[in-house]
């Protein structure tokens, strides 16, 4: 490399660093050598560098979206056991994974017993949405209510609600496991009302709709909440025994079969 080429390379690296193009900075020499070998012109060289930069930016953006969503674990549709849920509409679930329900501002309600895969499906749908460029946030319902009440006490409720309003998809997990206070129910309803036809909700619950008053207290509030959630909504029901309980039983049976027989 001549002194002039060396100087040009140093200046190029400096400019790329200032322009915040780390992938092009890292790959430019390697791509330049390959293009020279393959007899690729300058436009082809530039195109390859730009494509690499865009791919890497999208990868980093997807990682940021996943981190911001605060999923409790990483789940995908491929690892969901549909054989354990024969009544679940697999075709509909696969269609929902494409994310069109978010574009249409539709909701999803996952209803069923504890441990039957509701959270797994909710997380898988949320992770797919992150991959599609959507802003997603996962909350356990009790966690969200606690944050809303704390924000209200600290006079930061408006700020928190604005953050939630910027989402494309809000996932509310485990509605019904712990009854909410009157204030908590009202704050939760306010979030659901904000979401109505503005962004999508996925809600998991172990309670049939007629028992939601056990959590939300007021029949009026329960009716208004269900009215907003179930309008333009896909309802998926999971049934059967808890996966965790089944797994515990299998481990116990396996462990018992390995124990040596006691002899007198």
Buried (B, 14 or more C-beta within 10 A) or exposed (E): EEEEEEEEBEEBBEEBEEEEBBBBBBBBEEBBEEBEEEEBEEEEBBEBBEEBBEEBBEEEEBEEBBEEBEBEEEBEBEEBEEEBBEEBBEEEBEEBBEBEBBEEBBBBBBBBBBBBBBBBBBBBBBBBBBBBEBBBBBBBBBBBBBBBBEBBEEEEBEEBBEEBEEBBBBBBBBBBBEEBEEEBBBBBBBBBEBBBEEBBBBBBBBBEBEEBBEBBBBEEBBBBBBEBBEEBBBEBBBEBEBBEEEEEEEEEEEEEEEEEEEEE
